[in-house]
Amino acid sequence: MFRMERAVSPSTGAVTMVLVDDQTFKVHPEARDFSLHLRARGRSPHTQRNYIPRVGRYLNWCDARGTDWRTVSLGELARYKFAIEQTPIRRTQRLPEGKTVNAHLTTVCEFLRYCAMEGRVPAEVADRLVEPRFLRFTPTGYQRGEGGEHQVVRARVLKSPEIEKPPATLTADQSQQVVSGARTARDRFLLSILLAGGLRIGEALGLRREDMHLLPDATHLGCSRRGAHLHVRPRKDNANGARAKGGRSRVVPLTQECVHRHRDQQTERGRVLAAAGSDFVFVNLIGAYKGRPMTYSNAKQIIERIGVRCGFRARPHMMRHTAATRWIRAGVDLDVVQTLLGHASSASTAVYLHAADGDLRAAVELGAAGAGR
């Protein structure tokens, strides 16, 4: 049986997620190299933490069945899919949704394709996992190629049906309760920029003090943007592992309320002497790690506890969903929302074009009223 462990480089301190045999403590070489491959491609540490356990689950399943993971057939992979679908999630004891199952299958396919490229598994093993699909409808601006060859894509053969659900969001009252329920100025400022600017939590935790341009004019800082704003900059050397997804920079305007909350946060931060040498905006205020940059797990726990005190579910990414949904419902153009969120594709932004229950009921009642005239 394999389990995931953190491997720390003695020379650089870089962390790589690896799979270790429970009995021999040997590192699985292909899984280790796949993890290094993910890191070399710029995938975040969070992606490694998600992918490597899935690879371990696949390897353990193959070992339990006496199946060679290197030459797995499509039928065996289908059985693996059924096994995932019928195994309750340990934390909730509920069967996984189609999206979760597909995430597992995507990881296994990526792992086997990588091994095929490296010559560690037969090429036909990776080839049988995908099939050509013709794009009947293509997005605006899609490049088909000179002979239309780009209109054929390679799609995964095995896929679990997914139920489309709108992203979980907070109401206006709940958003206010979450910010008011925070017990420190730091947490109120963090929640404010997540709700007002739609930042990912990793982007917020990776902010440095030089990224905050909160004066009406920032030309003295070499920035031509006017008005209060912050810069999301991709960095790979963040001590807390925070990453800006996709490696893209962008500018996010901030409200005056965020500026005021930043001022309060700065005053509070100034009382933490251990934070004087840190350039990170968000640092730990108490405890053994006081003054060090906040980590994702720390921020997640804080936001979840605030939600519990308020009486509803709160997660870091819900703040981003809430901001995007609010912009869409206010009539902001989709391309503007896409830019604010830092999405590379408009398809990622289109998920926020969902109709709420109230919208559906209003439409039906409006139609009924019109029919009765």
Long-range contacts (C-beta under 8 A, 24 or more apart in sequence): 1-60, 1-63, 2-28, 2-31, 2-56, 2-59, 2-60, 3-56, 4-49, 4-52, 4-53, 4-56, 7-32, 14-39, 15-45, 15-241, 16-48, 17-45, 17-48, 17-49, 17-51, 17-52, 18-52, 19-52, 19-55, 19-56, 19-59, 28-56, 28-59, 30-111, 30-115, 30-120, 31-55, 31-56, 31-59, 31-111, 33-114, 33-118, 34-111, 34-114, 34-115, 37-114, 42-236, 42-247, 44-202, 44-243, 44-245, 45-241, 45-243, 46-202, 46-241, 46-243, 46-296, 50-103, 50-107, 51-107, 51-110, 51-111, 54-103, 54-104, 54-107, 54-108, 55-107, 55-108, 55-111, 57-104, 58-104, 58-107, 58-108, 58-111, 70-115, 70-120, 70-121, 70-122, 70-125, 71-121, 71-122, 71-125, 72-112, 72-125, 73-128, 74-128, 74-129, 74-157, 74-158, 77-105, 77-108, 77-129, 77-158, 78-158, 80-108, 81-105, 81-158, 81-160, 85-160, 97-162, 97-163, 98-160, 98-161, 98-162, 98-163, 99-162, 101-160, 102-159, 102-160, 102-162, 105-156, 105-158, 105-159, 105-160, 106-156, 109-156, 128-157, 129-156, 129-157, 129-158, 130-154, 130-155, 130-156, 130-157, 131-155, 131-157, 139-346, 139-347, 166-351, 166-354, 166-356, 167-318, 167-321, 167-324, 167-325, 167-351, 167-352, 167-354, 168-313, 168-315, 168-318, 168-321, 169-318, 169-321, 169-322, 169-325, 170-195, 170-312, 170-314, 170-318, 170-319, 170-322, 174-310, 174-312, 174-314, 175-322, 177-310, 178-303, 178-306, 178-307, 178-310, 178-314, 178-319, 181-306, 181-309, 181-310, 182-302, 182-306, 184-268, 184-285, 185-261, 185-264, 185-265, 185-267, 185-268, 186-265, 186-268, 186-269, 186-282, 186-283, 186-285, 187-302, 187-303, 187-306, 188-261, 188-264, 188-265, 189-258, 189-261, 189-262, 189-264, 189-265, 190-282, 190-299, 191-303, 191-306, 191-319, 192-255, 192-257, 192-258, 192-261, 193-230, 193-252, 193-254, 193-258, 194-316, 194-319, 194-320, 194-323, 195-319, 195-322, 195-323, 196-254, 196-255, 196-257, 196-258, 196-323, 197-230, 197-252, 197-253, 197-254, 197-258, 197-323, 197-340, 198-252, 198-319, 198-320, 198-323, 198-324, 198-327, 198-340, 198-341, 199-232, 199-252, 199-320, 200-244, 200-245, 200-317, 200-320, 200-342, 201-296, 201-299, 201-300, 201-316, 201-317, 202-242, 202-243, 202-244, 202-245, 202-296, 203-232, 203-242, 203-244, 203-245, 203-342, 204-242, 204-281, 204-282, 204-299, 205-238, 205-240, 205-242, 205-280, 205-282, 205-293, 205-294, 205-295, 205-296, 205-299, 206-233, 206-235, 206-238, 206-240, 206-242, 206-243, 206-244, 206-280, 207-232, 207-280, 207-281, 207-282, 208-233, 208-235, 208-279, 208-280, 208-281, 209-279, 209-280, 209-281, 210-279, 211-281, 212-262, 212-281, 214-254, 214-259, 214-262, 225-251, 227-253, 228-253, 228-254, 228-255, 228-256, 228-258, 228-259, 229-253, 229-254, 230-254, 232-342, 238-280, 238-293, 239-280, 239-292, 239-293, 240-280, 240-292, 240-293, 240-294, 240-295, 240-296, 241-295, 241-296, 242-293, 242-295, 242-296, 244-342, 245-342, 246-342, 246-344, 248-342, 248-344, 250-339, 250-340, 250-342, 252-340, 321-352, 324-349, 324-352, 325-352, 325-354, 327-352, 328-352, 328-353
